[in-house]
Protein backbone atom coordinates (compact mmCIF):
# COMPACT_ATOMS: atom_id res chain seq x y z
CA UNK A 1 0.00 0.00 0.00
CA UNK A 2 1.31 3.45 -0.93
CA UNK A 3 2.08 5.80 1.96
CA UNK A 4 0.45 9.21 1.97
CA UNK A 5 3.27 11.62 1.28
CA UNK A 6 3.39 14.24 3.99
CA UNK A 7 4.76 17.68 3.32
CA UNK A 8 7.80 19.44 4.74
CA UNK A 9 8.35 23.17 5.22
CA UNK A 10 11.11 25.54 6.26
CA UNK A 11 11.73 28.89 7.94
CA UNK A 12 15.16 30.51 8.18
CA UNK A 13 16.18 33.64 10.05
CA UNK A 14 18.86 36.02 8.74
CA UNK A 15 20.67 39.08 10.04
CA UNK A 16 20.41 42.14 7.82
CA UNK A 17 23.73 43.97 7.34
CA UNK A 18 25.08 46.85 5.26
CA UNK A 19 27.90 46.67 2.73
CA UNK A 20 30.51 47.06 5.46
CA UNK A 21 29.05 44.18 7.46
CA UNK A 22 27.44 46.32 10.17
CA UNK A 23 23.98 45.33 11.36
CA UNK A 24 21.12 47.25 9.80
CA UNK A 25 17.72 48.06 11.33
CA UNK A 26 16.14 48.57 7.87
CA UNK A 27 14.15 45.35 7.92
CA UNK A 28 10.86 47.09 7.14
CA UNK A 29 12.25 48.73 3.99
CA UNK A 30 13.78 45.43 2.94
CA UNK A 31 10.54 43.51 3.47
CA UNK A 32 8.55 46.11 1.53
CA UNK A 33 10.76 45.48 -1.50
CA UNK A 34 10.55 41.71 -0.99
CA UNK A 35 6.76 41.90 -0.98
CA UNK A 36 6.67 43.99 -4.16
CA UNK A 37 9.08 41.67 -5.97
CA UNK A 38 7.21 38.58 -4.75
CA UNK A 39 3.87 39.86 -6.06
CA UNK A 40 5.46 40.65 -9.41
CA UNK A 41 6.85 37.10 -9.62
CA UNK A 42 3.68 35.37 -8.46
CA UNK A 43 5.20 34.42 -5.08
CA UNK A 44 3.27 34.72 -1.84
CA UNK A 45 4.66 37.85 -0.09
CA UNK A 46 3.83 36.32 3.29
CA UNK A 47 6.94 34.16 2.97
CA UNK A 48 9.04 37.23 3.84
CA UNK A 49 8.35 38.30 7.42
CA UNK A 50 9.80 40.46 10.20
CA UNK A 51 11.39 39.08 13.34
CA UNK A 52 11.10 40.52 16.83
CA UNK A 53 14.21 42.68 16.38
CA UNK A 54 14.63 45.14 13.53
CA UNK A 55 17.93 43.77 12.21
CA UNK A 56 16.58 40.28 11.62
CA UNK A 57 14.21 38.84 9.02
CA UNK A 58 12.70 35.44 8.31
CA UNK A 59 12.33 33.75 4.92
CA UNK A 60 9.80 30.94 4.67
CA UNK A 61 8.71 28.42 2.06
CA UNK A 62 5.38 26.93 1.08
CA UNK A 63 4.90 23.33 2.24
CA UNK A 64 6.44 20.88 -0.24
CA UNK A 65 5.87 17.20 -1.02
CA UNK A 66 9.55 16.33 -1.49
CA UNK A 67 13.01 17.41 -0.41
CA UNK A 68 13.76 18.59 -3.94
CA UNK A 69 10.58 20.67 -4.14
CA UNK A 70 11.32 22.23 -0.74
CA UNK A 71 14.90 23.01 -1.74
CA UNK A 72 13.68 24.64 -4.96
CA UNK A 73 11.22 26.86 -3.11
CA UNK A 74 13.81 27.74 -0.48
CA UNK A 75 16.43 28.77 -3.05
CA UNK A 76 13.89 30.70 -5.13
CA UNK A 77 12.77 32.77 -2.15
CA UNK A 78 16.32 33.23 -0.92
CA UNK A 79 17.42 34.44 -4.35
CA UNK A 80 14.61 37.00 -4.34
CA UNK A 81 15.58 38.19 -0.85
CA UNK A 82 19.23 38.65 -1.83
CA UNK A 83 18.18 40.71 -4.86
CA UNK A 84 15.84 42.83 -2.73
CA UNK A 85 18.60 43.52 -0.22
CA UNK A 86 20.95 44.64 -3.00
CA UNK A 87 18.47 47.36 -4.00
CA UNK A 88 19.07 48.93 -0.58
CA UNK A 89 22.83 48.23 -0.52
CA UNK A 90 22.12 45.60 2.14
CA UNK A 91 23.03 41.94 2.43
CA UNK A 92 21.85 38.82 4.24
CA UNK A 93 24.22 37.37 6.83
CA UNK A 94 23.27 33.67 7.11
CA UNK A 95 25.02 32.25 10.19
CA UNK A 96 23.64 31.54 13.65
CA UNK A 97 25.14 34.49 15.51
CA UNK A 98 26.50 37.87 14.56
CA UNK A 99 30.19 37.64 15.50
CA UNK A 100 30.55 41.07 17.15
CA UNK A 101 28.87 42.79 20.09
CA UNK A 102 25.34 44.00 19.29
CA UNK A 103 22.39 45.60 21.05
CA UNK A 104 19.24 44.57 19.16
CA UNK A 105 16.29 46.95 18.85
CA UNK A 106 13.11 45.10 19.77
CA UNK A 107 9.84 45.78 17.97
CA UNK A 108 7.08 47.38 20.03
CA UNK A 109 4.57 44.54 20.03
CA UNK A 110 2.67 43.20 23.07
CA UNK A 111 3.63 39.55 22.62
CA UNK A 112 7.35 40.41 22.58
CA UNK A 113 7.08 42.61 25.66
CA UNK A 114 5.21 39.86 27.50
CA UNK A 115 8.00 37.38 26.79
CA UNK A 116 10.68 39.91 27.73
CA UNK A 117 8.99 40.84 31.00
CA UNK A 118 8.48 37.19 31.90
CA UNK A 119 12.03 35.92 31.30
CA UNK A 120 13.78 39.29 31.85
CA UNK A 121 14.72 41.83 29.17
CA UNK A 122 18.47 41.19 29.27
CA UNK A 123 17.96 37.46 29.05
CA UNK A 124 15.36 37.77 26.29
CA UNK A 125 17.75 39.79 24.12
CA UNK A 126 19.79 36.62 23.56
CA UNK A 127 16.98 35.64 21.18
CA UNK A 128 17.81 38.70 19.11
CA UNK A 129 21.50 37.81 18.94
CA UNK A 130 21.20 34.37 17.37
CA UNK A 131 19.27 32.94 14.44
CA UNK A 132 17.84 29.52 13.72
CA UNK A 133 16.28 27.40 11.01
CA UNK A 134 12.97 25.65 11.62
CA UNK A 135 11.80 22.57 9.74
CA UNK A 136 8.18 21.47 9.76
CA UNK A 137 7.20 17.82 9.38
CA UNK A 138 3.54 17.49 8.47
CA UNK A 139 1.30 15.09 10.37
CA UNK A 140 -2.23 13.93 9.42
CA UNK A 141 -4.60 16.88 8.85
CA UNK A 142 -6.65 17.76 11.90
CA UNK A 143 -4.76 15.57 14.38
CA UNK A 144 -3.23 18.63 16.08
CA UNK A 145 -5.84 20.76 17.82
CA UNK A 146 -4.66 24.18 19.00
CA UNK A 147 -7.08 24.08 21.97
CA UNK A 148 -6.41 20.58 23.33
CA UNK A 149 -3.16 19.59 21.54
CA UNK A 150 -4.47 16.37 19.97
CA UNK A 151 -7.93 16.06 18.42
CA UNK A 152 -10.37 13.64 20.03
CA UNK A 153 -11.90 13.08 16.60
CA UNK A 154 -8.69 11.88 14.96
CA UNK A 155 -8.17 8.23 14.10
CA UNK A 156 -5.87 5.97 16.20
CA UNK A 157 -3.48 5.56 13.25
CA UNK A 158 -3.26 9.33 12.85
CA UNK A 159 -2.46 9.83 16.54
CA UNK A 160 0.15 7.07 16.36
CA UNK A 161 1.82 8.78 13.39
CA UNK A 162 1.94 12.07 15.32
CA UNK A 163 3.50 10.33 18.29
CA UNK A 164 6.18 8.64 16.20
CA UNK A 165 7.12 11.79 14.26
CA UNK A 166 7.28 13.77 17.52
CA UNK A 167 9.57 11.20 19.11
CA UNK A 168 11.70 10.96 15.98
CA UNK A 169 12.20 14.74 15.93
CA UNK A 170 13.12 14.66 19.62
CA UNK A 171 15.70 11.93 19.05
CA UNK A 172 17.32 14.04 16.29
CA UNK A 173 18.03 16.98 18.60
CA UNK A 174 21.74 16.52 19.33
CA UNK A 175 22.50 15.37 15.78
CA UNK A 176 21.10 18.58 14.33
CA UNK A 177 22.99 20.67 16.86
CA UNK A 178 26.26 18.92 16.01
CA UNK A 179 25.89 18.94 12.23
CA UNK A 180 24.76 22.55 11.86
CA UNK A 181 27.08 24.43 14.23
CA UNK A 182 27.72 27.64 12.34
CA UNK A 183 29.30 30.76 13.83
CA UNK A 184 31.87 30.16 16.60
CA UNK A 185 31.73 33.78 17.81
CA UNK A 186 29.13 35.27 20.12
CA UNK A 187 29.44 38.88 21.25
CA UNK A 188 32.95 38.87 19.82
CA UNK A 189 34.19 35.82 21.69
CA UNK A 190 34.94 32.28 20.53
CA UNK A 191 33.20 30.57 23.41
CA UNK A 192 33.87 26.98 22.30
CA UNK A 193 30.18 26.13 22.53
CA UNK A 194 27.21 25.92 20.19
CA UNK A 195 26.16 29.52 20.83
CA UNK A 196 22.65 29.34 19.39
CA UNK A 197 21.87 26.30 21.54
CA UNK A 198 23.20 27.57 24.84
CA UNK A 199 22.06 31.20 24.49
CA UNK A 200 18.55 30.31 23.37
CA UNK A 201 17.49 27.24 25.33
CA UNK A 202 20.02 27.62 28.17
CA UNK A 203 20.51 25.11 30.97
CA UNK A 204 20.75 25.34 34.75
CA UNK A 205 22.34 21.88 34.79
CA UNK A 206 25.25 22.92 32.55
CA UNK A 207 25.42 26.56 33.61
CA UNK A 208 24.36 27.90 30.21
CA UNK A 209 22.86 31.37 30.51
CA UNK A 210 20.19 31.61 27.86
CA UNK A 211 16.65 32.83 27.30
CA UNK A 212 15.02 29.77 28.89
CA UNK A 213 17.66 28.70 31.41
CA UNK A 214 15.13 28.81 34.24
CA UNK A 215 12.12 27.86 32.13
CA UNK A 216 13.10 24.55 30.57
CA UNK A 217 9.49 23.29 30.20
CA UNK A 218 8.90 26.30 27.92
CA UNK A 219 12.20 26.47 26.01
CA UNK A 220 14.15 23.28 26.65
CA UNK A 221 13.85 19.88 25.02
CA UNK A 222 10.80 18.06 26.34
CA UNK A 223 10.83 14.29 27.03
CA UNK A 224 9.61 11.68 24.60
CA UNK A 225 5.91 10.93 24.76
CA UNK A 226 5.12 7.27 25.48
CA UNK A 227 1.45 7.79 24.60
CA UNK A 228 -0.80 10.41 23.10
CA UNK A 229 -2.19 11.05 26.57
CA UNK A 230 1.29 11.86 27.91
CA UNK A 231 1.91 14.14 24.91
CA UNK A 232 -1.26 16.07 25.73
CA UNK A 233 -0.35 16.24 29.42
CA UNK A 234 3.06 17.58 28.44
CA UNK A 235 1.50 20.42 26.44
CA UNK A 236 -0.75 21.50 29.32
CA UNK A 237 2.06 21.20 31.90
CA UNK A 238 4.21 23.51 29.76
CA UNK A 239 1.32 25.96 29.31
CA UNK A 240 0.72 26.22 33.04
CA UNK A 241 4.47 26.57 33.67
CA UNK A 242 4.42 29.61 31.38
CA UNK A 243 1.37 31.11 33.07
CA UNK A 244 3.01 30.62 36.46
CA UNK A 245 6.18 32.30 35.24
CA UNK A 246 4.13 35.25 33.99
CA UNK A 247 2.37 35.52 37.32
CA UNK A 248 5.69 35.43 39.16
CA UNK A 249 6.97 38.24 36.93
CA UNK A 250 3.83 40.30 37.52
CA UNK A 251 2.45 39.89 34.00
CA UNK A 252 -1.32 39.60 33.86
CA UNK A 253 -2.58 36.42 32.19
CA UNK A 254 -5.14 38.27 30.10
CA UNK A 255 -2.36 40.21 28.36
CA UNK A 256 -0.97 36.95 26.98
CA UNK A 257 -4.38 35.83 25.77
CA UNK A 258 -5.19 39.22 24.23
CA UNK A 259 -1.88 39.11 22.33
CA UNK A 260 -2.89 35.79 20.74
CA UNK A 261 -1.39 33.49 23.35
CA UNK A 262 -2.72 29.95 23.58
CA UNK A 263 -1.82 26.40 24.56
CA UNK A 264 0.53 25.83 21.61
CA UNK A 265 1.84 29.41 21.47
CA UNK A 266 3.37 29.06 24.91
CA UNK A 267 6.02 26.73 23.45
CA UNK A 268 9.49 27.79 22.31
CA UNK A 269 10.96 24.30 22.68
CA UNK A 270 13.43 22.73 20.22
CA UNK A 271 10.60 20.39 19.17
CA UNK A 272 7.00 21.53 19.41
CA UNK A 273 3.52 20.98 18.02
CA UNK A 274 2.45 23.72 15.63
CA UNK A 275 -1.14 24.71 14.92
CA UNK A 276 -0.25 24.53 11.21
CA UNK A 277 -0.48 20.75 11.61
CA UNK A 278 3.24 20.05 11.91
CA UNK A 279 5.90 18.91 14.29
CA UNK A 280 8.25 21.87 14.24
CA UNK A 281 12.00 21.32 14.74
CA UNK A 282 13.72 24.48 16.02
CA UNK A 283 17.21 23.42 17.12
CA UNK A 284 19.00 23.97 13.78
CA UNK A 285 21.52 26.80 13.43
CA UNK A 286 20.93 29.24 10.62
CA UNK A 287 23.53 28.33 8.05
CA UNK A 288 24.52 28.22 4.38
CA UNK A 289 22.16 26.56 1.88
CA UNK A 290 24.56 23.61 1.56
CA UNK A 291 24.02 22.68 5.21
CA UNK A 292 20.29 23.37 5.10
CA UNK A 293 19.90 21.11 2.04
CA UNK A 294 21.73 18.32 3.85
CA UNK A 295 19.43 18.63 6.87
CA UNK A 296 16.33 18.69 4.67
CA UNK A 297 17.53 15.49 2.98
CA UNK A 298 18.27 13.76 6.27
CA UNK A 299 14.98 14.60 7.98
CA UNK A 300 12.84 13.96 4.92
CA UNK A 301 14.33 10.50 4.41
CA UNK A 302 14.11 9.51 8.07
CA UNK A 303 10.53 10.69 8.57
CA UNK A 304 9.38 9.09 5.32
CA UNK A 305 10.86 5.76 6.35
CA UNK A 306 9.11 5.88 9.72
CA UNK A 307 5.78 6.48 7.98
CA UNK A 308 6.33 4.04 5.11
CA UNK A 309 7.32 1.14 7.37
CA UNK A 310 4.90 2.17 10.15
CA UNK A 311 7.71 2.13 12.70
CA UNK A 312 7.18 2.79 16.38
CA UNK A 313 9.81 5.21 17.67
CA UNK A 314 10.60 4.39 21.27
CA UNK A 315 13.45 5.26 23.67
CA UNK A 316 15.21 2.44 25.49
CA UNK A 317 17.01 2.89 28.79
CA UNK A 318 20.78 2.82 28.27
CA UNK A 319 20.47 3.08 24.49
CA UNK A 320 22.79 5.61 22.80
CA UNK A 321 22.09 4.96 19.11
CA UNK A 322 19.30 4.51 16.59
CA UNK A 323 18.58 0.77 16.35
CA UNK A 324 15.90 -0.81 14.15
CA UNK A 325 14.48 -4.09 15.43
CA UNK A 326 11.48 -5.33 13.48
CA UNK A 327 8.97 -2.49 13.45
CA UNK A 328 10.56 -0.80 16.48
CA UNK A 329 13.01 2.06 16.05
CA UNK A 330 14.86 2.30 19.33
CA UNK A 331 16.41 5.70 20.06
CA UNK A 332 18.58 7.10 22.87
CA UNK A 333 16.80 7.39 26.21
CA UNK A 334 15.94 10.93 27.26
CA UNK A 335 18.26 11.07 30.24
CA UNK A 336 21.23 10.47 27.94
CA UNK A 337 19.83 12.52 25.04
CA UNK A 338 19.19 15.65 27.10
CA UNK A 339 22.18 15.06 29.38
CA UNK A 340 25.55 13.78 28.31
CA UNK A 341 24.73 13.78 24.58
CA UNK A 342 23.39 17.34 24.59
CA UNK A 343 26.38 18.61 26.56
CA UNK A 344 28.90 16.84 24.33
CA UNK A 345 27.14 18.01 21.17
CA UNK A 346 27.24 21.62 22.34
CA UNK A 347 30.89 21.42 23.41
CA UNK A 348 32.97 18.90 21.43
CA UNK A 349 30.37 18.27 18.73
CA UNK A 350 30.92 15.68 16.04
CA UNK A 351 34.59 15.22 17.03
CA UNK A 352 33.41 13.25 20.05
CA UNK A 353 33.27 9.48 19.31
CA UNK A 354 29.90 9.00 21.01
CA UNK A 355 28.35 11.87 19.10
CA UNK A 356 29.80 10.57 15.84
CA UNK A 357 28.48 7.06 16.46
CA UNK A 358 25.02 8.43 17.28
CA UNK A 359 24.95 10.55 14.10
CA UNK A 360 26.18 7.66 11.99
CA UNK A 361 23.40 5.43 13.33
CA UNK A 362 20.92 8.08 12.16
CA UNK A 363 22.52 8.22 8.73
CA UNK A 364 22.46 4.43 8.46
CA UNK A 365 18.74 4.48 9.24
CA UNK A 366 17.86 7.37 6.92
CA UNK A 367 19.88 6.28 3.89
CA UNK A 368 18.07 2.94 3.62
CA UNK A 369 15.00 4.74 2.37
CA UNK A 370 14.69 4.86 -1.40
CA UNK A 371 13.85 8.56 -1.34
CA UNK A 372 15.90 11.26 -3.05
CA UNK A 373 19.16 12.13 -1.37
CA UNK A 374 19.83 8.62 -0.05
CA UNK A 375 23.03 8.49 -2.11
CA UNK A 376 24.33 11.62 -0.41
CA UNK A 377 23.49 10.26 3.05
CA UNK A 378 25.38 7.04 2.28
CA UNK A 379 28.40 9.06 1.18
CA UNK A 380 28.19 11.25 4.29
CA UNK A 381 28.09 8.17 6.50
CA UNK A 382 31.10 6.67 4.74
CA UNK A 383 33.12 9.89 5.01
CA UNK A 384 31.84 11.10 8.38
CA UNK A 385 35.40 11.35 9.74
CA UNK A 386 35.96 14.15 7.21
CA UNK A 387 32.81 16.11 8.02
CA UNK A 388 33.67 19.69 8.92
CA UNK A 389 31.15 22.08 10.42
CA UNK A 390 31.05 25.68 9.24
CA UNK A 391 32.08 26.64 12.77
CA UNK A 392 35.29 24.60 12.50
CA UNK A 393 36.13 26.02 9.08
CA UNK A 394 35.73 29.59 10.34
CA UNK A 395 37.97 28.98 13.35
CA UNK A 396 40.73 27.76 11.04
CA UNK A 397 40.74 31.15 9.33
CA UNK A 398 39.67 33.49 12.14
CA UNK A 399 41.63 32.66 15.25
CA UNK A 400 41.61 35.79 17.44
CA UNK A 401 44.95 36.76 18.95
CA UNK A 402 43.09 38.07 22.02
CA UNK A 403 39.95 36.94 23.83
CA UNK A 404 37.92 39.38 21.77
CA UNK A 405 37.43 39.36 17.99
CA UNK A 406 38.56 42.77 16.76
CA UNK A 407 36.11 44.91 14.79
CA UNK A 408 37.86 44.76 11.41
CA UNK A 409 38.20 40.98 11.53
CA UNK A 410 34.59 40.57 12.63
CA UNK A 411 33.31 42.71 9.79
CA UNK A 412 35.52 40.85 7.32
CA UNK A 413 34.01 37.58 8.54
CA UNK A 414 30.49 38.93 8.06
CA UNK A 415 31.25 40.07 4.51
CA UNK A 416 32.85 36.73 3.61
CA UNK A 417 29.81 34.86 4.92
CA UNK A 418 27.52 37.07 2.84
CA UNK A 419 29.74 36.37 -0.19
CA UNK A 420 29.54 32.62 0.37
CA UNK A 421 25.77 32.70 0.78
CA UNK A 422 25.35 34.57 -2.49
CA UNK A 423 27.84 32.32 -4.27
CA UNK A 424 26.02 29.15 -3.20
CA UNK A 425 22.64 30.51 -4.24
CA UNK A 426 24.06 31.44 -7.64
CA UNK A 427 25.73 28.12 -8.48
CA UNK A 428 23.35 25.58 -6.95
CA UNK A 429 21.16 24.29 -9.77
CA UNK A 430 17.62 25.20 -8.78
CA UNK A 431 16.23 22.38 -10.96
CA UNK A 432 18.35 19.78 -9.16
CA UNK A 433 19.37 21.43 -5.89
CA UNK A 434 20.13 18.21 -4.00
CA UNK A 435 22.65 17.32 -6.70
CA UNK A 436 24.82 20.08 -5.23
CA UNK A 437 25.46 17.84 -2.24
CA UNK A 438 27.65 15.64 -4.43
CA UNK A 439 30.27 18.39 -4.73
CA UNK A 440 32.44 17.72 -1.67
CA UNK A 441 35.03 20.30 -2.56
CA UNK A 442 32.47 23.10 -2.29
CA UNK A 443 30.40 21.84 0.57
CA UNK A 444 30.56 19.59 3.59
CA UNK A 445 33.27 16.95 3.35
CA UNK A 446 36.92 17.88 3.66
CA UNK A 447 39.52 15.35 2.59
CA UNK A 448 42.63 15.31 4.79
Secondary structure, 3 states (H helix, E strand, C coil): CCCCCCCEEEEEEEEEEECCCCECCCHHHHHHHHHHHHHHCCCCHHHEEECCECCEEEEECCCECCHHHHHHHHHHHHHHHHHHHHHCCEEEECCCECCCCCCCCECCCHHHHHHHHHHCHHHHHHHHCECEEEEEEECCCCCEECCCEECCCCCHHHHHHHHHHHHHHHHCHHHHHHHCCCCCEECCEECCCCHHHHHHCCECCCCECCCCCCCHHHHCCCCCCCCHHHHHHHHHHHHHHHHHHHHHHCCCHHHHHHCCCCCHHHCCCCEEEECCCEEEEEEEECCCHHHHHHHHHHHHHHHHHHHHCCCEEEEECCCCCCEEECCEEEEECHHHHHHHHHHHHHHCHHHCHHHHHHHHHHHHHHCCCCCCCHHHHHHHHHCHHHECCHHHHHHHHCCCCCCCCCHHHHHHHHHHHHHHHHHHHHHCCCCCHHHHHHCHHHCCECCC
